Amino acid sequence: MQTLELPEPTPDEKQQSQKLVEVIKQDIIEAGGWIDFERYMQLALYSPGLGYYSGGAQKFGEQGDFITSPEVSSLFAQTLSNPVSKLIEKIPDTNIIEFGAGSGKLAADLLRALQKKAKLPEKYFIIELSAELQQRQKDTIRQLVPDLLTHVQWLTKLPESRVNAIVIANEVMDAMPVKRFRVKNKNIEKLGVEIKGQQLELSYREADENLTKKVDALGINRNEYAYVSELNEHIKPWIKSITQCIEKGAIYLIDYGYPRSEYYSEERHMGTFLGYYRHRSIDAPLWYPGLQDLTAFIDFTEVAEAATENGFDVDGFTSQGNFLLNSGLSEVVENTATSSEIERLQIVQQMKTLSLLGEMGERFKVIGLSKGLEENVPGFEFRDFRYRL
Ligand SMILES: C[S@@+](CC[C@H](N)C(=O)[O-])C[C@H]1O[C@@H](n2cnc3c(N)ncnc32)[C@H](O)[C@@H]1O
C-alpha cells in the first residue's frame, strides 16, 4: 500500500491528528454510527484549530505537502496582472477579491505587478476562513510588499453590498468537501466513515434518492463493472454567493478539472479524489486526518451552469498553459531581469512547469466569467474550449 512509503509524521503531528480523530468519532456517534464522506472531509480539513486548513500544518511550498502555481513562481501573478490590469481599466472603482489566499504569495506578487503598471485596485479583499492562514498572509505581504499592506483587507465572508470586482480563486474549489459514491450491481452507493473497534473505517451505504437522482443525471453508465467518483455540491451555492455580490465585474477560477463529459467518462472510473502528504499522493483518506490535504478535481460544466443560472456570462475556458500564453507569459519571461545563467534557466524551468502539457499547464484549467462587460474577459483569445463544457 502507498502509505508505507510515506514519511513518518512527528509525535506532535500524530498527537494533533489523534485529537481530530476524537472529534470525528464524536461526530459519528452523534450521527448514529456513520457519517458521509463529505462530512468527514469537512471535519478533516476545517475542524476549528485541528483540520488540515484550520490547524497549523505547513501545507504550501517545498516544506509542505503541495506546491500551487503562485508558489512555483512569481511569473504566475505577473502574467495574471496583464488581463487583470486590462479589466481594472474598464471597470470603474474595481476591487480584487481573492478567495483562500494560501500563503499570500499571489496577493503580494499581483499587487506589486499592478502597482508597476499603475493599475492598483481600489481594495484587495482576501476571503480567508482560517485565522492561522490570515496571519501567514499578512506576514508574507508585510515581507514582500510592505508599502501595499494597507491596500489589503481580510474578510471572512463576501461584502454585504454589491461591489465592482475581479474575483480570483486559485485551487479553492478543489478543497471543498465532496460526496463520494460507487456504482455496484447497478446500484448507487455512498461512501462514508464509521467506527470499527477503536478505528475509523470507510464503508458504503445505499445512496439516498437525492444522490441517486444527481448521479443518474451525470450520465454515468450503471452497467459499469466498477465505477467510483465524487460530487461537489458546494460549487453552485459558492458561485451563486459570489455573483450576488458583484455589480459589474469578472471572475477567474483556476483549478484542476474537466468538462462534465470527460470527468464522468468511463475512462475515469476510479474518480479523481486524492490526498497529499509531503508531495506524495495518497489514496488513504483516513491516514492521519488533519495531516494530509484531501482534494478532488472540478466539474467545470457545473461551474459554467452556476454562472449562467446567476446572470453571468461564460467568456472563456481553457488550460492554464493556454491562458498564461494568451496573457503574455513569454513576454513576462523575456522581461525578467536575471543576474546569472543559472537564474535564467530557473525562470525558464518555472515557465515550463506553469505552462507545459504534462505539467500544471494542462491539468489546470481556467474559466473566465463576467457580468456587465462589453467585451469578453481577456486570456482566452486563442484555444478557447468553451464548446467542451
Ligand atoms: C489548495 S489551497 C490553495 C491556496 C492558494 N489559493 C494557492 O493557490 O496557493 C485551498 C484554499 O482554499 C480555501 N477555501 C476552500 N473553500 C473556501 C471557501 N468557501 N472560502 C474561502 N476559502 C476557501 C482553503 O481554506 C485553502 O486555504
The ligand as an SDF file (V2000), in Angstrom:
LIG
                    3D

 27 29  0  0  0  0  0  0  0  0999 V2000
   -5.1660   24.3270   -2.0370 C   0  0  0  0  0  0  0  0  0  0  0  0
   -5.3340   25.7590   -1.0710 S   0  0  0  0  0  0  0  0  0  0  0  0
   -4.9260   26.9880   -2.2440 C   0  0  0  0  0  0  0  0  0  0  0  0
   -4.2960   28.2130   -1.6430 C   0  0  0  0  0  0  0  0  0  0  0  0
   -3.9200   29.3360   -2.5870 C   0  0  0  0  0  0  0  0  0  0  0  0
   -5.0370   29.8410   -3.3270 N   0  0  0  0  0  0  0  0  0  0  0  0
   -2.7850   28.9780   -3.5180 C   0  0  0  0  0  0  0  0  0  0  0  0
   -3.0160   28.9030   -4.7010 O   0  0  0  0  0  0  0  0  0  0  0  0
   -1.6600   28.7610   -3.0440 O   0  0  0  0  0  0  0  0  0  0  0  0
   -7.0870   25.8710   -0.8850 C   0  0  0  0  0  0  0  0  0  0  0  0
   -7.5770   27.0380   -0.0480 C   0  0  0  0  0  0  0  0  0  0  0  0
   -8.9740   27.2790   -0.3220 O   0  0  0  0  0  0  0  0  0  0  0  0
   -9.5990   27.6630    0.8860 C   0  0  0  0  0  0  0  0  0  0  0  0
  -11.0500   27.5340    0.7560 N   0  0  0  0  0  0  0  0  0  0  0  0
  -11.7850   26.4460    0.4740 C   0  0  0  0  0  0  0  0  0  0  0  0
  -13.1100   26.7500    0.4460 N   0  0  0  0  0  0  0  0  0  0  0  0
  -13.1880   28.0730    0.6740 C   0  0  0  0  0  0  0  0  0  0  0  0
  -14.2850   28.9940    0.7570 C   0  0  0  0  0  0  0  0  0  0  0  0
  -15.5460   28.5970    0.5810 N   0  0  0  0  0  0  0  0  0  0  0  0
  -14.0000   30.2940    1.0180 N   0  0  0  0  0  0  0  0  0  0  0  0
  -12.7160   30.7050    1.1790 C   0  0  0  0  0  0  0  0  0  0  0  0
  -11.6480   29.8740    1.1230 N   0  0  0  0  0  0  0  0  0  0  0  0
  -11.8990   28.5890    0.8810 C   0  0  0  0  0  0  0  0  0  0  0  0
   -8.9550   26.7310    1.8870 C   0  0  0  0  0  0  0  0  0  0  0  0
   -9.1650   27.1860    3.2060 O   0  0  0  0  0  0  0  0  0  0  0  0
   -7.4910   26.8010    1.4430 C   0  0  0  0  0  0  0  0  0  0  0  0
   -6.8410   27.8750    2.0610 O   0  0  0  0  0  0  0  0  0  0  0  0
  1  2  1  0
  2  3  1  0
  2 10  1  0
  3  4  1  0
  4  5  1  0
  5  6  1  0
  5  7  1  0
  7  8  2  0
  7  9  1  0
 10 11  1  0
 11 12  1  0
 11 26  1  0
 12 13  1  0
 13 14  1  0
 13 24  1  0
 14 15  1  0
 14 23  1  0
 15 16  2  0
 16 17  1  0
 17 18  1  0
 17 23  2  0
 18 19  1  0
 18 20  2  0
 20 21  1  0
 21 22  2  0
 22 23  1  0
 24 25  1  0
 24 26  1  0
 26 27  1  0
M  CHG  2   2   1   9  -1
M  END
$$$$
